Amino acid sequence: MRAELRALALLFLRLGATSFGGPAAHVAMMEDEVVRRRGWLTRAEFLDLVGATLLIPGPNSTELAIHIGHRRAGWPGLLVAGLCFIVPAVVLVWLAAWGYGRYGTLPAVSGVLAGIKPVVFAVVVQALWGFGRSALGSALTLALGALAFTAALIGVHELVILGVVALIAMVDARVTTGGVAAFAGLAVSKHVAAAGGALGVAGGGLAGAAVALGPLFLVFLKAGAFLFGSGYVLLAFLRTDLVVRLGWLTETQLLDAVAVGQFTPGPVFTTATFVGYLVAGNAGALLATLGIFLPAFVFVALTAPFLPRLRENALLSGALDGVNAGSLALMAAVCLPLGRDALAGPIPVALFAAAFVLLTHWRVNSAWLVLAGGLLGGFFLG
């Protein structure tokens, strides 16, 4: 057990320090390490975990790390993988918050990011190709993936997409009554999460106009228990609470906080660390971070033990295949704007092509490629 925990800690500390690009990129880098390099999970098992994270609120890539830790080393692994993925990003954001509080500005890292983005996009494309071969192996899953991709492009909510494709997959099994019941079982985690979110909303209402540690913790606990979606959803949520309702931050400060979460590695939800520091110092940073990530550990702990059992039931297994096809389509839809942003110019295109070849033909570790992209971007694009 100690060897497994040590391996988990080293892997997720490194991923937490080098995984730029948001959840889709994080998932791709985890797949490279956990499936291709170490063989801890099959690609199908990995996709099951990806689908499970999309059915609960919170930071999806962090929840995926927690799931992987649980699969590899049980409850201790759950804690070790999750914490080690979060901590490097939290430390970097905390330092950025300290510098921002002292100098009133963010560091100039545009060139570094411009070099990292095409490399990250290459990692994501390579992973999507591998996922597609596993998740879209039949005419039905291929059709469900196309349906989900189209729905994502026109703005349908991700939970609606996943629910519909899961239900269609079960109806295809020609056991309509059992299918409805099974879909209800798959959605239990969502309803548990919604109940937790409602409690968070009630708790968040206790916050007053003054910045106190208790109300600050509750605001971020509510965010972690309730939010589905990207960092942009987090931006809208925090703006309502922190800028409009409570007046703890200005619009500029909030945008800078989200920017820090975007350009540092690891989960975007580390925005909470930055905000907590700005409004209540070191204690605020600690409590805001704890509040926003705690629900992820709770929701994964509640749902992880049931995932292997889904594959033992033919009907539930079919539903999970539908969810996996939908999850892959959602990742692909998210990657379109990432690609447009990443490939803006000949140098980024060259970086993308080189990274893709190194990944697919020589299996170079994605972390080294990200670091090299950042160095080259800082030199040529800064």
C-alpha positions as CSV (number, residue, x, y, z in Angstrom):
1,M,0.0,0.0,0.0
2,R,2.8,2.4,0.8
3,A,4.3,1.9,-2.7
4,E,1.0,2.7,-4.3
5,L,0.4,5.8,-2.2
6,R,4.0,7.0,-3.0
7,A,3.4,6.5,-6.7
8,L,0.1,8.3,-6.6
9,A,1.6,11.2,-4.6
10,L,4.5,11.6,-7.0
11,L,2.3,11.4,-10.1
12,F,-0.3,13.8,-9.0
13,L,2.1,16.3,-7.5
14,R,3.8,16.4,-10.9
15,L,0.5,16.7,-12.8
16,G,-0.7,19.4,-10.4
17,A,2.4,21.4,-11.2
18,T,2.4,20.9,-15.0
19,S,-1.2,20.4,-16.2
20,F,-2.1,23.6,-17.9
21,G,-5.1,24.1,-20.2
22,G,-8.2,23.4,-18.1
23,P,-10.2,20.2,-17.4
24,A,-10.0,18.7,-20.9
25,A,-6.2,19.0,-20.9
26,H,-6.0,17.6,-17.4
27,V,-8.0,14.5,-18.4
28,A,-5.8,14.0,-21.4
29,M,-2.6,14.2,-19.3
30,M,-4.1,11.8,-16.7
31,E,-5.0,9.3,-19.5
32,D,-1.5,9.4,-20.8
33,E,0.0,8.7,-17.4
34,V,-2.5,6.3,-15.9
35,V,-3.6,4.3,-19.0
36,R,-0.8,4.5,-21.6
37,R,2.3,4.6,-19.4
38,R,1.4,2.8,-16.1
39,G,-1.5,0.6,-17.1
40,W,-3.3,1.2,-13.8
41,L,-6.6,1.4,-15.7
42,T,-7.8,0.3,-19.1
43,R,-9.1,3.1,-21.4
44,A,-12.6,1.8,-20.9
45,E,-12.3,2.0,-17.1
46,F,-10.8,5.4,-17.4
47,L,-13.7,6.6,-19.5
48,D,-16.2,5.3,-16.9
49,L,-14.5,7.5,-14.3
50,V,-14.6,10.5,-16.7
51,G,-18.4,10.0,-17.2
52,A,-18.9,9.7,-13.4
53,T,-17.3,13.0,-12.7
54,L,-19.6,14.8,-15.2
55,L,-22.7,13.6,-13.2
56,I,-21.6,15.4,-10.0
57,P,-20.9,19.1,-9.4
58,G,-17.4,20.5,-8.7
59,P,-14.1,20.5,-10.5
60,N,-14.2,17.5,-12.9
61,S,-10.5,17.0,-13.3
62,T,-9.9,17.1,-9.5
63,E,-12.7,14.6,-9.1
64,L,-11.1,12.4,-11.7
65,A,-7.8,12.4,-9.8
66,I,-9.7,11.5,-6.6
67,H,-11.5,8.6,-8.4
68,I,-8.1,7.3,-9.8
69,G,-6.6,7.4,-6.3
70,H,-9.6,5.5,-4.9
71,R,-9.3,2.8,-7.6
72,R,-5.5,2.5,-7.1
73,A,-5.3,2.5,-3.3
74,G,-8.7,2.8,-1.7
75,W,-9.7,5.5,0.7
76,P,-6.1,6.6,1.5
77,G,-5.5,6.8,-2.2
78,L,-8.6,9.0,-2.6
79,L,-7.2,11.6,-0.3
80,V,-3.6,11.4,-1.5
81,A,-4.3,11.7,-5.2
82,G,-6.8,14.6,-4.7
83,L,-4.7,16.6,-2.3
84,C,-1.5,16.1,-4.4
85,F,-3.2,17.3,-7.5
86,I,-4.6,20.4,-5.8
87,V,-1.7,21.5,-3.6
88,P,0.8,22.6,-6.3
89,A,-1.8,24.9,-7.9
90,V,-2.9,26.2,-4.6
91,V,0.7,27.2,-3.7
92,L,1.3,28.9,-7.0
93,V,-2.0,30.8,-6.8
94,W,-1.3,31.7,-3.2
95,L,2.0,33.2,-4.2
96,A,0.3,35.1,-7.1
97,A,-2.2,36.5,-4.6
98,W,0.5,37.6,-2.3
99,G,2.3,39.4,-5.2
100,Y,-0.9,40.9,-6.4
101,G,-1.7,42.2,-3.0
102,R,1.7,43.8,-2.7
103,Y,2.2,45.1,-6.3
104,G,-1.4,45.4,-7.5
105,T,-0.8,43.6,-10.8
106,L,-0.4,40.1,-12.4
107,P,2.9,38.7,-13.8
108,A,3.5,39.0,-17.5
109,V,3.3,35.4,-18.8
110,S,1.6,35.8,-22.1
111,G,4.5,34.3,-24.1
112,V,4.9,31.3,-21.9
113,L,1.2,30.6,-22.2
114,A,1.2,31.0,-25.9
115,G,3.8,28.3,-26.1
116,I,2.1,26.0,-23.7
117,K,-1.4,26.1,-25.3
118,P,-0.5,24.4,-28.6
119,V,1.3,21.6,-26.8
120,V,-1.7,21.1,-24.5
121,F,-4.0,21.1,-27.5
122,A,-1.8,18.3,-29.0
123,V,-2.1,16.3,-25.8
124,V,-5.9,16.7,-25.9
125,V,-6.2,15.7,-29.6
126,Q,-4.1,12.6,-29.0
127,A,-6.2,11.6,-26.0
128,L,-9.5,12.2,-27.8
129,W,-8.3,10.0,-30.7
130,G,-7.6,7.2,-28.2
131,F,-10.9,7.7,-26.3
132,G,-12.8,7.7,-29.6
133,R,-11.6,4.2,-30.5
134,S,-12.7,2.9,-27.1
135,A,-16.0,4.8,-26.6
136,L,-17.4,4.9,-30.1
137,G,-17.0,1.3,-31.1
138,S,-20.6,0.7,-32.3
139,A,-23.0,2.5,-34.6
140,L,-25.1,3.4,-31.5
141,T,-22.4,5.0,-29.5
142,L,-21.1,6.8,-32.7
143,A,-24.6,8.2,-33.2
144,L,-24.9,9.2,-29.6
145,G,-21.5,11.0,-29.7
146,A,-22.6,12.9,-32.8
147,L,-25.9,13.9,-31.1
148,A,-24.1,15.0,-27.9
149,F,-21.5,17.0,-29.9
150,T,-24.2,18.8,-31.8
151,A,-26.2,19.5,-28.7
152,A,-23.1,20.9,-26.9
153,L,-22.4,23.2,-29.8
154,I,-25.8,24.8,-29.6
155,G,-25.6,25.3,-25.8
156,V,-27.6,22.4,-24.3
157,H,-26.7,21.9,-20.7
158,E,-24.2,19.0,-20.2
159,L,-26.4,17.2,-17.7
160,V,-29.3,17.2,-20.1
161,I,-27.0,15.8,-22.8
162,L,-25.7,13.0,-20.6
163,G,-29.2,12.1,-19.3
164,V,-30.6,11.9,-22.9
165,V,-27.8,9.7,-24.3
166,A,-27.9,7.4,-21.3
167,L,-31.6,7.0,-21.6
168,I,-31.4,6.3,-25.4
169,A,-28.7,3.7,-24.7
170,M,-31.0,1.9,-22.3
171,V,-34.0,2.1,-24.5
172,D,-31.9,0.5,-27.2
173,A,-31.6,-2.5,-24.8
174,R,-35.4,-2.9,-25.2
175,V,-36.1,-3.0,-21.5
176,T,-37.8,0.3,-21.1
177,T,-39.1,0.0,-17.6
178,G,-35.7,-1.3,-16.3
179,G,-34.0,1.4,-18.3
180,V,-35.9,4.2,-16.6
181,A,-35.1,2.7,-13.2
182,A,-31.5,2.3,-14.1
183,F,-31.2,5.9,-15.4
184,A,-32.7,7.0,-12.1
185,G,-29.9,5.0,-10.3
186,L,-27.3,6.7,-12.5
187,A,-28.7,10.1,-11.6
188,V,-28.7,9.5,-7.8
189,S,-25.3,11.3,-7.5
190,K,-26.8,14.3,-9.3
191,H,-29.7,14.5,-7.0
192,V,-27.5,14.0,-3.9
193,A,-25.3,16.8,-5.3
194,A,-28.3,19.1,-5.9
195,A,-29.5,18.5,-2.3
196,G,-26.0,19.4,-1.1
197,G,-26.1,22.5,-3.3
198,A,-29.4,23.5,-1.8
199,L,-27.9,23.3,1.7
200,G,-24.9,25.3,0.4
201,V,-27.3,28.0,-0.9
202,A,-29.0,28.2,2.5
203,G,-25.7,28.3,4.3
204,G,-24.4,30.9,1.9
205,G,-27.3,33.1,2.8
206,L,-25.8,33.5,6.3
207,A,-23.0,35.7,4.9
208,G,-23.2,39.3,5.9
209,A,-21.7,42.5,4.5
210,A,-18.5,42.2,6.6
211,V,-15.7,39.8,5.6
212,A,-15.8,37.1,8.2
213,L,-14.1,33.7,7.9
214,G,-17.3,31.7,8.6
215,P,-19.4,33.3,5.8
216,L,-16.4,33.3,3.5
217,F,-16.1,29.5,3.9
218,L,-19.8,29.0,3.3
219,V,-19.7,31.0,0.1
220,F,-17.1,28.7,-1.4
221,L,-18.6,25.6,0.1
222,K,-21.8,26.5,-1.8
223,A,-19.8,27.0,-5.0
224,G,-18.1,23.6,-4.7
225,A,-21.4,21.8,-3.8
226,F,-23.5,23.4,-6.5
227,L,-21.6,24.3,-9.6
228,F,-21.5,22.3,-12.8
229,G,-19.5,23.5,-15.7
230,S,-16.3,25.5,-16.4
231,G,-14.4,28.3,-14.8
232,Y,-16.6,30.7,-16.6
233,V,-19.6,29.4,-14.7
234,L,-17.6,29.9,-11.5
235,L,-16.9,33.5,-12.6
236,A,-20.7,34.2,-12.9
237,F,-21.4,32.5,-9.6
238,L,-18.7,34.4,-7.7
239,R,-19.6,37.7,-9.3
240,T,-23.2,37.4,-8.0
241,D,-22.0,36.6,-4.4
242,L,-18.8,38.5,-4.0
243,V,-19.2,41.6,-6.1
244,V,-22.9,42.3,-6.4
245,R,-24.4,40.9,-3.1
246,L,-21.5,41.2,-0.6
247,G,-19.2,43.9,-2.2
248,W,-16.1,42.1,-1.1
249,L,-14.3,42.4,-4.5
250,T,-14.4,44.8,-7.4
251,E,-15.1,43.6,-10.9
252,T,-11.4,44.0,-11.9
253,Q,-10.2,42.0,-8.9
254,L,-12.6,39.1,-9.7
255,L,-11.5,39.0,-13.3
256,D,-7.9,39.0,-12.2
257,A,-8.6,36.1,-9.8
258,V,-10.2,34.0,-12.5
259,A,-7.3,34.8,-14.8
260,V,-4.8,33.5,-12.2
261,G,-6.8,30.3,-12.0
262,Q,-6.6,30.0,-15.8
263,F,-2.9,30.6,-16.3
264,T,-1.7,28.5,-13.4
265,P,-1.6,24.7,-13.7
266,G,-4.1,22.5,-12.0
267,P,-7.8,23.1,-11.3
268,V,-9.3,26.4,-12.2
269,F,-11.2,26.3,-8.9
270,T,-8.0,27.5,-7.2
271,T,-9.4,30.9,-8.0
272,A,-10.9,30.5,-4.6
273,T,-7.4,30.6,-3.0
274,F,-6.7,34.0,-4.7
275,V,-10.1,35.5,-3.7
276,G,-9.8,34.2,-0.1
277,Y,-6.4,35.8,0.3
278,L,-7.6,39.1,-1.1
279,V,-10.5,39.4,1.2
280,A,-9.2,37.8,4.4
281,G,-5.5,37.1,4.1
282,N,-3.9,33.7,4.7
283,A,-6.7,32.4,6.8
284,G,-9.2,33.4,4.1
285,A,-7.1,31.7,1.4
286,L,-7.1,28.5,3.4
287,L,-10.8,28.4,4.2
288,A,-11.9,29.4,0.7
289,T,-9.7,26.6,-0.7
290,L,-11.1,24.1,1.8
291,G,-14.7,25.2,1.1
292,I,-14.6,24.9,-2.7
293,F,-12.8,21.5,-2.8
294,L,-14.3,19.7,0.1
295,P,-17.6,18.7,-1.7
296,A,-15.5,17.0,-4.5
297,F,-14.0,14.6,-2.0
298,V,-17.4,14.0,-0.4
299,F,-19.3,13.4,-3.7
300,V,-16.6,11.0,-5.1
301,A,-16.5,9.1,-1.8
302,L,-20.3,8.6,-2.0
303,T,-20.3,7.5,-5.6
304,A,-17.0,5.7,-6.3
305,P,-17.9,2.4,-4.5
306,F,-20.9,1.9,-6.8
307,L,-19.2,2.4,-10.2
308,P,-17.7,-1.1,-10.6
309,R,-21.2,-2.6,-10.0
310,L,-22.7,-0.7,-12.9
311,R,-20.6,-2.8,-15.3
312,E,-22.0,-6.0,-13.8
313,N,-25.5,-5.2,-14.9
314,A,-26.0,-5.3,-18.7
315,L,-28.6,-2.5,-18.7
316,L,-26.6,-0.2,-16.5
317,S,-23.5,-1.0,-18.5
318,G,-25.3,0.1,-21.6
319,A,-26.3,3.4,-20.0
320,L,-22.7,4.0,-19.0
321,D,-21.6,3.4,-22.5
322,G,-24.0,6.2,-23.5
323,V,-22.6,8.5,-20.9
324,N,-19.1,7.8,-22.0
325,A,-19.9,8.6,-25.6
326,G,-21.6,11.9,-24.4
327,S,-18.6,12.7,-22.2
328,L,-16.2,12.3,-25.2
329,A,-18.4,14.6,-27.3
330,L,-18.5,17.2,-24.6
331,M,-14.7,17.2,-24.4
332,A,-14.4,17.6,-28.1
333,A,-16.8,20.5,-28.1
334,V,-14.8,22.2,-25.3
335,C,-11.6,21.7,-27.4
336,L,-12.8,23.7,-30.4
337,P,-12.3,27.2,-28.8
338,L,-9.1,25.8,-27.2
339,G,-7.8,24.9,-30.7
340,R,-8.7,28.3,-32.2
341,D,-6.9,30.1,-29.4
342,A,-3.9,27.7,-29.3
343,L,-3.1,27.7,-33.1
344,A,-2.9,31.5,-33.7
345,G,0.2,31.8,-35.8
346,P,2.9,29.7,-37.5
347,I,5.0,29.2,-34.4
348,P,2.1,27.8,-32.3
349,V,1.1,25.5,-35.3
350,A,4.7,24.2,-35.5
351,L,4.7,23.6,-31.7
352,F,1.4,21.7,-32.0
353,A,2.7,19.5,-34.9
354,A,6.0,18.7,-33.1
355,A,4.2,17.8,-29.9
356,F,1.7,15.7,-31.6
357,V,4.4,13.7,-33.4
358,L,6.4,13.3,-30.3
359,L,3.4,12.1,-28.4
360,T,2.1,9.6,-30.9
361,H,5.3,8.2,-32.3
362,W,7.8,8.5,-29.5
363,R,5.5,8.6,-26.5
364,V,7.4,11.5,-24.9
365,N,6.0,12.4,-21.5
366,S,3.4,15.2,-21.8
367,A,4.8,17.1,-18.8
368,W,8.2,17.5,-20.5
369,L,6.5,18.7,-23.7
370,V,4.4,21.3,-21.7
371,L,7.6,22.6,-20.0
372,A,9.4,22.8,-23.3
373,G,6.5,24.6,-24.9
374,G,6.5,27.2,-22.1
375,L,10.2,27.8,-22.5
376,L,10.0,28.1,-26.3
377,G,6.9,30.4,-26.0
378,G,8.7,32.6,-23.6
379,F,11.6,32.9,-25.9
380,F,9.9,33.3,-29.3
381,L,6.4,34.6,-28.4
382,G,7.1,36.8,-25.3
